[in-house]
Amino acid sequence: QFNLKFIKLLIIKSSLTFKTIVLDLRAL
């Protein structure tokens, strides 16, 4: 169960990072 939580956190973090990168590219 702990592993699942950790994986979920990683997915959320990576998706947030991806969104930030997309927003940064749009700002350019």
N, C-alpha and C positions, 0 to 999 in steps of 0.2 A: 504493500500500500504506500509506503514511504517513497518507493521508486516512482510510482505513478504520479504522486504529488510533485516530485522533483521534475519529472518529464513535463508535466503540465506547466510548471513554472517556466521551464526552458522555452516551451512553445510560445507562451504568452510574451516572454521577454523578446524572443526573436521576432514575433509578429509586430510588437511595438516598435522595435528597432527598424524593421522594414518600413512601417508606416512613416516613421520619422525621416528615413532616407528619402522616401517618395515625396514627402512634403518639402524637404530641403531642395530636391531636384526641381520641384515646381516653383519654388521661390527664386531659383536661378533663372 
